[in-house]
């Protein structure tokens, strides 16, 4: 069963999402060459504290950091540490907020200084794929309409969608039903209803879609060593269409 949110739930999730958007915007501005990913996580911790919210990822199934920092070939769940950013890298920032028991989740991929044309296109296509997926989060559509829209756009542009990791429902906990793959045939799965809230998150690889998990048990990397990008918003399905909750108003 996919949980449906009340008006009160949605208002609390809007507050959670606005706080997340503020934190994300400040993190994006903070990124620069030569910094360690641990410095980004430390700054994120200060921002969570300043906003009086809890970092939803820290401690989740043992995750050791405030946010995920995934650089270049790292697809998702990168653990902040001693890795230094270099001019021309790309880094995906993935973070969640727990505001009074209401969770929101978002991700962006950011260029570090100037990046080459392939990396630029990868970022642009992944972000656009998210907008196509969100556009299908409408009452009476089916769950796989979101998945199909993402996959179709990504593959038309010569990239591949990750299969091992998926989007998800969100609200009273960080991960709720349903799982939302970024690939699939349209018009299948659950019928979408007003009050559902999803974390929609295409993860797109420059090369093949396959990933492997590093020895730390968390970080997924591309098997061919090529770059990956990740964008995510928390989105409510309403009678008036999809509402993105993790935008900076």
Buried (B, 14 or more C-beta within 10 A) or exposed (E): EBBEBEEEBBEBBBBBBBBBBBBBEBBEEBBEEEBBBBBBBBBBBEBBEEBEBBBBBBEEEEBEBBBBBBBBBBBBBBBBBEBEBEEBBBBBBBBBBBBEEBBBBBBBBBBBEEBEEEBEBBBEBBBBBBBBBBBBBBBEBBBBBBBBBBBBBBBEBEBBBBBEBBBBBBBBBBBBEBBBBBBBEBEEBBEBEBBBBBBBBBBBBBBEBEBEEEEEEBBBBBBEEBBBBBBBBBBBBBEEEBBBBBBEE
